[in-house]
Amino acid sequence: MPPLTTSLLSRSAAGPRVTAAAAAAISKPAAAVAEPGPSPSAPAPAHPLPSRGQTLRGASPFASGLAGRLFGGRRAAARSSSSATAIFERRFASAATKNSYDEILTSLAKPGGGAAFGKYYSLPALADPRIDRLPYSIRILLESAIRNCDDFQVTGKDVEKILDWENNSTKQVEIPFKPARVLLQDFTGVPAVVDLACMRDAMSKLGSDPNKINPLVPVDLVIDHSVQVDVARSENAVQANMELEFSRNKERFGFLKWGSTAFNNMLVVPPGSGIVHQVNLEYLARVVFNNGGILYPDSVVGTDSHTTMIDGLGVAGWGVGGIEAEATMLGQPMSMVLPAVVGFKLSGKLRNGVTATDLVLTVTQMLRKHGVVGKFVEFYGGGMGELSLADRATIANMSPEYGATMGFFPVDAKTLEYLKLTGRSDETVAMIESYLRANNMFVDYSQVQADRVYSSYLELDLDEVEPCLSGPKRPHDRVTLKNMKSDWLSCLDNDVGFKGFAVPKESQGKVADFSFKGTPAKIKHGDVVIAAITSCTNTSNPNVMLGAALVAKKACDLGLEVKPWIKTSLAPGSGVVKKYLDKSGLQKYLNQLGFNIVGYGCTTCIGNSGDLDESVAAAISENDVVAAAVLSGNRNFEGRVHALTRANYLASPPLVVAYALAGTVNIDFEKEPIGISKDGKEVYFRDIWPTTDEIAEVVKSSVLPDMFKGTYESITKGNPMWNELPVSASTLYPWDPTSTYIHEPPYFKDMTMTPPGARPVKDAYCLLNFGDSITTDHISPAGSIHPDSPAAKFLKERNVERKDFNSYGSRRGNDEIMARGTFANIRLVNKFLKGEVGAKTIHVPSGEKLAVFDAAMKYKNEGHDTIILAGAEYGSGSSRDWAAKGPMLQGVKAVIAKSFERIHRSNLAGMGIVPLCFKAGEDADSLGLTGHERYSIQLPTDVKEIKPGQDVTVTTDDGKSFTCTLRFDTEVEIAYYTHGGILPYVIRKIAAEQ
């Protein structure tokens, strides 16, 4: 395998890198080349790996033999020019070759004169007064529609809809959107690449060219979800965990490496490099593209809900389902509803000692209360100047937790400062600033700000933010630090629920004795057993990371220690963090307290916390202890962090260290000591908490631009384990039918060119009957595989030992495992079970209690359709395509809920499952539905009569009848349903092309 080169991966905001094969395609007449890009007549971008400090013009910088050398090689250069041209020439349908708005193409001069940066579609040139009233986030949608307007995929009417946002944002108006690129992580990326590989096979079986299935927009895939905290509190933890990661995931990693060579436009960043969203923020983001001399705003959709972190950099980005992402890769416009935009005004300044984490938990609670599902949130106001870019990214990151599509921070002077800090060249930053100013997309807070027009408004004085945590089971259940002890005691008292554990009064003080490695130990309710500095939300922010290190230093200076049975860990989001911790001289104090670096990935935040020591696990289980985890993550749903931590609190990295030192969440930091110093004195929280100025001083001296440049030059070299992985040379993947990691899914089995059309749902049984807040963690768990689950049984039958089960997330490329893992969460609450918690349901005809998968297969074998009843916020949580694919494979035909999370509803539609909402004020309970009925959904049999949002009657076999709202929100979603899902739709469309 050829060696990797650092020059290939140096980055800037330039346009896409073009392989030799892509260069051949670009040399063809513009009318024949696929889009998106500057316009429908422009070349499709090859995978972008922009060079720092240069502006790319067309293909010439890339025709120098660099193709084939990225992360194990790219076969694009080796393919014949005609084959490559075929890949890039295809269009999804014939369309006009001239953009309707070419007359507003305007040159952008460089500030110092000389050659222009390029041309751009000028919003001011439209001379439409409505543009000045548009939120900045909507202007990005407008520019995209104008640049891509071919009067086929994007029409002049679509442009007008966006221009008239002020009137249309409340009307559920559908618009197309073409993101500039797609972002993947390995958990969600593997099934996406599996689907692309399977689609190639389907194209071949239909007699069409399989190489037509190829990404047409840049795709970045960062492997960050596989590393687990098997080894902690060790200087060797990084290497040990990476070796275990590769031993478990060698097949998956080899498959992804195959994808990086088999598909054009796909970059795979190897394991051990960092967390996808931090890498995106520090390195992958362009802010402004320069593609062949055409400038346009960077935008991205990702198969991880926290893609929104990039909104803090002024790049419009949000999470979508894997199936939507795949369609975007293949050149399909994304259909979306023109969103309302909530204006969030920030004023004042954070008080001394208050962190960005405290701020984001406060903002999350406010926005959840306001109601922002399906909306954009745009931040503005005088307080913006007091927030660093990293602070903004922290707020943007948790958009899924407050329910918004994105939390957007328009580009301003702080953004430009960050771009320079992270090693983007002066010329690149000058281009970004010049373009955004010229196109009225830059906010200059040194000038008087005009009043903003928004759909609704919120305001927060930063001075009012208090130190806080969120928990014990949901990220929006904020608890101020001063009230933490009283809130914890209330949780012990309260009935089982989001804020309750129902521990009897007489048992709340119970202490369990156990032996930890020969040393006597004790554990009780509220004791911390996991303390993890983890997650993109916080590890990208030097202020909180160095703040945690300062807490560690002060604690070590006073002689404080962390109990040895607490599993402590530090998982940075990029190698930059290690560099500035080392330069500050503070990493040694974190190590002293057990916060050694364990790896560069998501770890504890996504449930990859690894096992607790057997003695600790036994003490918790045998004594029914409500043990606690404190983590600097963004998700704390029950069962996610670890099966044995029923209480999970989100906190800033400095607070994670503080709670590790205290050893319990049952403490009042204002009144109770956190420990005893080496000279026997009580040490309080205030004694170890750094001031804002202390943190700022360390950040200023320790976080340097060269750290970012050096990290992302070395990231391109991969690592020995990755570079040694063998890769097949075939453009069709050689499926191994015995593999338990990668399996050819059955989506296209017996597929023909004729769509199946509307399918009746008649006399369906209810598979599951849920209440509110069923998350994607409940539906498609990403944690460990329970030894008694159907997935475990499947693996045992194939001679896979329990120690090699790995996690569901690591096996997402195998549909047989994931179908069995669907609804396999041990904390699942199903009304059929009348209070019993677990992954079981009732097979209604027989009354048998079965594992959900087993019940679903029994229904399928009997020839019965199934539906699901649910409450509010069904499908909230991470954007997991398997939360829709799994139910589809289990035979679910419809989900009837009070409300849906945005991405999950879209995913259901994309898999051909009918999403229905009860009418306002109604739900299963109020309608007297027990789930034991049989359900018929009266959808029109003629697809032409199905309309977005129409009323649909549902009847039951016991005479009940009620009306639901059909949650196909766009005509495109109805087309997906007609074809049996988005992927068959795309295949038929591509296969039909000549």
Sequence and secondary structure as in RCSB ss.txt:
>XXXX:A:sequence
MPPLTTSLLSRSAAGPRVTAAAAAAISKPAAAVAEPGPSPSAPAPAHPLPSRGQTLRGASPFASGLAGRLFGGRR
AAARSSSSATAIFERRFASAATKNSYDEILTSLAKPGGGAAFGKYYSLPALADPRIDRLPYSIRILLESAIRNCD
DFQVTGKDVEKILDWENNSTKQVEIPFKPARVLLQDFTGVPAVVDLACMRDAMSKLGSDPNKINPLVPVDLVIDH
SVQVDVARSENAVQANMELEFSRNKERFGFLKWGSTAFNNMLVVPPGSGIVHQVNLEYLARVVFNNGGILYPDSV
VGTDSHTTMIDGLGVAGWGVGGIEAEATMLGQPMSMVLPAVVGFKLSGKLRNGVTATDLVLTVTQMLRKHGVVGK
FVEFYGGGMGELSLADRATIANMSPEYGATMGFFPVDAKTLEYLKLTGRSDETVAMIESYLRANNMFVDYSQVQA
DRVYSSYLELDLDEVEPCLSGPKRPHDRVTLKNMKSDWLSCLDNDVGFKGFAVPKESQGKVADFSFKGTPAKIKH
GDVVIAAITSCTNTSNPNVMLGAALVAKKACDLGLEVKPWIKTSLAPGSGVVKKYLDKSGLQKYLNQLGFNIVGY
GCTTCIGNSGDLDESVAAAISENDVVAAAVLSGNRNFEGRVHALTRANYLASPPLVVAYALAGTVNIDFEKEPIG
ISKDGKEVYFRDIWPTTDEIAEVVKSSVLPDMFKGTYESITKGNPMWNELPVSASTLYPWDPTSTYIHEPPYFKD
MTMTPPGARPVKDAYCLLNFGDSITTDHISPAGSIHPDSPAAKFLKERNVERKDFNSYGSRRGNDEIMARGTFAN
IRLVNKFLKGEVGAKTIHVPSGEKLAVFDAAMKYKNEGHDTIILAGAEYGSGSSRDWAAKGPMLQGVKAVIAKSF
ERIHRSNLAGMGIVPLCFKAGEDADSLGLTGHERYSIQLPTDVKEIKPGQDVTVTTDDGKSFTCTLRFDTEVEIA
YYTHGGILPYVIRKIAAEQ
>XXXX:A:secstr
     TGGG   S      HHHHHHHTS GGGS  SSSSTTS         TT    TTGGGTTT TT STT  G
GGTS HHHHHHHHH  SS   SS TTGGGEEEE  TT SS  EEEE SGGG  TTGGGS HHHHHHHHHHHHT  
SSSS HHHHHHHHTHHHHTTTT EEEE  SEEEEEHHHHHHHHHHHHHHHHHHHHTTS GGG S SS EEEE  S
    SS SSTTHHHHHHHHHHHHHHHHHHHHHHHHHHSTTEEEE TTSB HHHHIIIII  SEEEETTEEEE EE
EESSGGGGGGGGGT EEEE  HHHHHHHHTT  EEEE   EEEEEEES   TT  HHHHHHHHHHHHHHH  TT 
EEEEESGGGGGS HHHHHHHHHTHHHHT SEEE  B HHHHHHHHHTT  HHHHHHHHHHHHHTT B  TTS   
    SEEEEEEGGG   EEE SS TT EEEGGGHHHHHHHHHHS SBTTB    GGGTT EEEEEETTEEEEEET
TBEEEEEE SHHHHT HHHHHHHHHHHHHHHHTT    TTSEEEE  SBHHHHHHHHHHT HHHHHHTT  B  S
S GGGGT      HHHHHHHHHHT   EEEESSS   TTTS TT  EEEE  HHHHHHHHHH BSS  TTTS SE
E TTS EE HHHH   HHHHHHHHHHH  HHHHHHHHHHGGG  HHHHT      SS    TT SS    STTTT
  SS      EEEEEEEEE  S  BHHHHS  SB  TTSHHHHHHHHTT  GGG  BTGGGTT HHHHHHHTT  
TT B GGGTT BSSEEEETTTTEEEEHHHHHHHHHHTT  EEEE  TTBTBSS  THHHHHHHHHTEEEEEES B
 HHHHHHHHHTT EEEEE TT  TTTTT  S SEEEE   SSGGG  TT EEEEEETTS EEEEEE   SHHHHH
HHHHTSHHHHHHHHHHT  
